[in-house]
Amino acid sequence: MLSYILPFIVLIIVVVFIHEYGHYYFAKRYGVGVTDFSIGFGQELFGWNDKSGTRWKICWIPLGGYVKFFGDRNVYSQADQEKIIKKYSGEDREKLFVLKPLYQRALIVFGGPLANFLLALVIFFSIYTFVGKDFTPAVINEVQDDSPAMVGGLKQNDIILEIDGNKVESIMEVSKFIMTSTDEIIDFKVRRSNDELLLKIKPDTILGEDNLGNKINKRIVGIKLGAYNDQINHVKLGPTKAVYHAINEVYYVSISSLKYIGAMIFGKADTSQLGGPIRIAKISGQVAEFGVLAFISMMAYISISLGLINLFPIPMLDGGHLMFYAFEKVLGRPLSQKTQEGFFRIGLFLLLSLMLFTTFNDLKDLGLFK
């Protein structure tokens, strides 16, 4: 159990700290007073005050964090600026988040998710630069009898070029593109002799295990792969190529995640794969056993997920605040407190429902529910 908890705590602390530091950085840049920078919720375990008066602290529930701004009394304070102006002196007004221009407030809010994407970029860049990236072409060594691949026309010695429009640069990407596809039919572009063919494959879904031994619903097409000419091509990239491939990986993960979430909403994807803190803790412990490289790679993917989720237009999340700012820009004024309260009740209901659903999936994954 401890082998799961410690990696999970490290993972959450780093990813949450980076997220909150994104808010903090832009807040300080625009002169907003920051009273608290907290990792975790609940009672404070330890902390310290810096020269500007910010309390940096670690709290005992490490499942998130927050940055609290000077004079930040409630989330609806945009709607009652006149009361705020009367309450604070001219010097203090300069430090109030709610009185900052709209673009500054938007950047401060967007800074958290932005920092998560930048963390992922730095991790991928570092891996590709110092460890390397695999560019081994994927060759089909075997097509199983009566498999979707055989039915769809894939043959032995085909070189896989693209899957669903995604360029296959490595043999390792084939299973990733198949698993993340949400379409009923997967497009395979292959090279056969000197010809390029586009084949449509309808994968089977079976109950199997991932690389960590966890039970998952796997999409399979029935092929076995090998390296082109039996040669592994693993190379360390220069800065320009490393940046390009890091950006490409962050973009792919983000778009694939959004497509998968959309497919789940419309009932076209497996909702049992949606997990919460318990599953993340379990997987982070399993991944940590494979070494530092695997662990920081997972950290990059979790960081992207946190950035994406926080951009959803749900009140109580960063995306919800950005949605309110979009209304403010269009209307020329903030939404009324009553309207904001209504949105926040809806947001709270959605978040609680999501928490209950993911917790049920986590407990089911642990075998506590059938």
HELIX and SHEET records of a PDB file:
HELIX    1   1 LEU A    2  ARG A   29  1                                  28    
HELIX    2   2 SER A   77  ASP A   80  5                                   4    
HELIX    3   3 GLN A   81  LYS A   87  1                                   7    
HELIX    4   4 GLY A   90  ARG A   93  1                                   4    
HELIX    5   5 PHE A   97  LEU A   99  5                                   3    
HELIX    6   6 LEU A  102  SER A  126  1                                  25    
HELIX    7   7 ILE A  127  VAL A  131  3                                   5    
HELIX    8   8 PRO A  148  GLY A  152  1                                   5    
HELIX    9   9 GLU A  173  THR A  180  1                                   8    
HELIX   10  10 TYR A  228  ASP A  230  5                                   3    
HELIX   11  11 PRO A  239  ILE A  265  1                                  27    
HELIX   12  12 THR A  271  GLN A  273  5                                   3    
HELIX   13  13 PRO A  277  ALA A  288  1                                  12    
HELIX   14  14 VAL A  292  ASN A  310  1                                  19    
HELIX   15  15 ASP A  318  LEU A  331  1                                  14    
HELIX   16  16 GLN A  337  ASP A  365  1                                  29    
SHEET    1   A 2 VAL A  34  ASN A  49  0                                        
SHEET    2   A 2 ARG A  55  PHE A  69 -1                                        
SHEET    1   B 2 LYS A 133  ASP A 134  0                                        
SHEET    2   B 2 HIS A 234  VAL A 235 -1                                        
SHEET    1   C 4 ASN A 166  LYS A 167  0                                        
SHEET    2   C 4 ILE A 159  ILE A 163 -1                                        
SHEET    3   C 4 ALA A 138  VAL A 143 -1                                        
SHEET    4   C 4 ILE A 223  ALA A 227 -1                                        
SHEET    1   D 4 ASN A 166  LYS A 167  0                                        
SHEET    2   D 4 ILE A 159  ILE A 163 -1                                        
SHEET    3   D 4 ILE A 186  ARG A 192 -1                                        
SHEET    4   D 4 ASP A 195  ILE A 201 -1                                        
SHEET    1   E 2 ASP A 204  GLU A 209  0                                        
SHEET    2   E 2 LYS A 215  ILE A 220 -1                                        
END                                                                             
